[in-house]
Amino acid sequence: MKFTDLVNLYEEKKKKHGIDTYKHISKLLEEAKILHKKDWSKNPTANGDHEQSWRAFKGKNLEKLIVHIIADEVKALGLKIVDGNTLERTKAENLSKELSKVKRNLLIDYGEFGSHLPDVDIIIYEPETSKVIAVLSSKVTLRERIAQTGYWKIKLSSDKATKHIKVYFVTPDEDGTLTIKKPTKKGRAIVEVDTDGSYVLSETEIEESNKVKMFDKFIEDLKKLLR
């Protein structure tokens, strides 16, 4: 199974659900898992563990699917998207001048221990200036990465050069950490206090706040950052 198969599933659902398709990401992933297992069974991994193979595929491609969903609207705002791995793994001399500046504008200074990029999945920036507007991390559940996302927000906020960068978490929230405000689960508390917010791809009704919103609010909030 390839990422294009995931896109095809998404586009099929879009014919039925339109702008609410994002709410059906978890169901889409369930369907994709069945197709993935069929492909995997023809050529199984050495350890014979499909779950492990599926988790790797799902993690890598959820991020790509989010980019697919927002790409056109981000472009319409005059912004560009690059994935974190591209900046992390590509040698400086192999990056374009534009992306080289983006990388420099995102670095965190650790003093004598050098400068390092935050672990983020998606970077949104202004192409003319290479100014980073926002970074997004995406995982199926909060427990996989939310504390780390809070850490990167704190680090970026501690430097005048990066404190303007918004740090968001995008998730189907399959374990329901964000559903209710109170009693507040630990993951939601981290989102509310230590990040700029989380956007939820889910059919489940959530108690929204200034920091926790359904995914359809993301582009509108991005527009506000540009005003």
C-alpha positions in Angstrom: 0.0 0.0 0.0 1.2 3.5 -0.9 0.4 7.0 0.3 -1.5 7.6 -3.0 -3.9 4.8 -1.9 -4.6 6.8 1.3 -5.2 9.9 -0.8 -7.6 8.0 -3.0 -9.5 6.8 0.0 -9.7 10.4 1.3 -10.9 11.7 -2.0 -13.6 9.0 -2.2 -14.9 10.0 1.3 -14.8 13.7 0.2 -17.4 13.0 -2.4 -19.8 12.0 0.4 -18.7 14.1 3.3 -17.3 17.3 1.6 -15.7 19.8 4.1 -16.4 17.4 7.0 -14.2 14.6 5.5 -11.5 15.4 8.1 -13.8 14.0 10.8 -13.6 10.6 9.2 -9.8 10.2 9.3 -10.0 7.4 11.9 -12.4 5.4 9.8 -10.3 6.0 6.8 -7.3 4.6 8.7 -9.2 1.5 9.7 -10.1 0.8 6.1 -6.5 1.5 5.0 -5.2 -1.0 7.7 -7.2 -3.8 6.0 -5.7 -3.0 2.6 -2.3 -2.6 4.1 -2.5 -6.0 5.7 -3.5 -7.6 2.4 -0.4 -6.1 0.7 1.8 -6.9 3.7 0.7 -10.6 3.8 2.1 -11.0 0.2 5.5 -9.9 1.4 5.6 -9.9 5.3 8.3 -8.2 7.3 11.0 -10.5 8.8 9.6 -10.4 12.3 6.1 -11.3 11.1 4.5 -8.4 13.0 1.9 -6.5 10.9 1.0 -4.2 13.7 4.5 -2.8 13.8 4.6 -2.4 10.1 1.2 -0.7 10.1 2.1 1.7 12.9 5.1 2.9 11.0 3.0 3.4 7.8 0.2 5.2 9.7 2.5 7.5 11.6 4.5 8.6 8.5 1.4 9.0 6.3 -1.0 10.7 8.7 1.4 13.7 8.4 1.4 13.6 4.6 -2.4 13.3 4.6 -2.8 16.4 6.7 -0.5 18.3 4.3 -2.7 17.0 1.4 -5.8 18.4 3.2 -4.4 21.9 3.9 -2.0 22.4 1.0 -4.2 24.3 -1.4 -5.6 26.7 1.2 -2.1 27.3 2.6 -0.8 28.1 -0.9 -3.8 30.4 -1.5 -2.6 32.4 1.5 0.8 32.9 -0.2 2.5 30.4 2.2 4.5 27.2 1.6 4.8 23.9 3.5 7.9 21.8 4.1 8.1 18.6 6.2 10.5 18.5 9.2 12.4 15.5 7.9 13.5 17.4 4.7 15.1 20.1 6.9 16.5 17.6 9.4 18.0 15.1 6.9 19.1 17.2 4.0 22.6 18.6 4.1 22.8 22.4 4.1 24.6 22.5 0.7 21.7 20.4 -0.9 18.9 22.7 0.4 17.7 25.6 -1.7 18.5 29.1 -0.5 14.9 29.5 0.6 14.8 26.3 2.7 18.3 26.9 4.0 16.9 30.2 5.5 13.8 28.4 6.8 16.1 25.9 8.6 18.2 28.7 10.1 15.0 30.5 11.2 13.9 27.5 13.1 17.1 26.4 14.9 17.2 26.3 18.7 20.4 27.4 20.3 21.8 25.0 22.9 24.9 27.1 23.6 28.1 25.0 23.7 26.0 22.0 22.5 25.2 23.5 19.2 22.0 24.5 17.4 19.3 21.9 16.7 15.9 21.8 14.9 12.8 21.0 17.0 11.1 17.6 16.2 8.1 18.8 14.2 6.3 17.2 11.2 5.1 20.2 9.2 6.5 23.7 8.8 4.5 26.6 7.3 6.5 29.6 6.2 6.5 32.7 4.0 8.5 32.0 0.8 9.7 35.6 0.2 11.3 36.0 3.7 11.6 32.3 4.8 10.0 33.4 8.0 8.4 30.4 9.9 4.8 31.1 10.8 3.8 27.8 12.4 5.0 24.3 13.0 2.7 21.2 13.4 3.2 17.9 15.0 0.7 15.1 14.1 0.0 11.8 15.9 -3.0 9.5 16.2 -3.1 10.0 20.0 -1.7 12.7 22.2 0.3 10.5 24.5 2.7 9.7 21.6 4.1 13.2 21.4 2.2 16.0 23.2 4.7 16.5 26.1 7.5 16.8 23.5 5.4 19.4 21.5 5.0 21.4 24.7 8.8 21.3 25.3 9.5 22.6 21.8 7.0 25.5 22.3 8.8 26.5 25.5 12.2 26.3 23.7 11.1 28.4 20.7 9.5 30.9 23.0 12.7 31.5 24.9 14.5 33.1 22.0 13.5 36.4 20.4 14.2 35.1 16.9 11.7 32.2 17.3 9.2 33.3 19.9 6.6 34.3 17.2 6.4 30.7 15.8 3.1 29.0 16.7 3.4 25.4 17.8 0.3 23.2 17.1 -0.7 19.6 17.5 -3.0 17.9 15.0 -4.6 14.6 15.9 -7.6 12.3 15.4 -7.4 12.0 19.3 -8.4 8.3 19.2 -8.1 7.9 23.0 -10.4 10.9 23.7 -7.9 12.9 25.7 -9.2 16.2 24.4 -13.0 15.5 24.5 -13.8 17.3 27.7 -12.4 20.3 29.5 -13.0 19.2 33.1 -11.9 17.0 34.7 -8.9 17.8 32.5 -6.7 14.9 31.3 -3.0 15.5 31.4 -2.7 15.7 27.6 -5.3 18.4 27.4 -3.7 20.3 30.2 -0.4 20.3 28.3 -2.2 21.5 25.1 -3.9 24.3 27.0 -0.9 25.6 28.9 2.3 24.6 26.9 1.3 24.8 23.2 -0.5 27.2 20.9 -3.3 24.7 20.4 -4.5 21.4 19.0 -6.8 20.7 16.1 -8.9 17.6 16.2 -9.8 15.3 13.2 -12.7 13.5 14.7 -16.5 12.8 14.6 -16.6 13.0 18.4 -18.0 16.2 19.8 -15.3 18.0 21.8 -15.6 20.8 24.3 -13.8 23.5 22.4 -11.7 26.3 23.9 -9.3 28.9 22.6 -6.6 26.2 22.4 -8.6 23.0 21.5 -10.7 23.2 18.3 -12.0 21.1 15.5 -9.7 20.9 12.5 -11.9 23.0 10.3 -10.9 26.1 12.4 -7.2 25.7 11.5 -7.1 27.7 8.2 -9.1 30.5 9.7 -6.7 30.7 12.6 -3.7 30.7 10.2 -5.3 33.7 8.4 -5.5 35.6 11.7 -1.8 35.1 12.2 -1.2 36.9 8.9 -3.3 39.9 9.7 
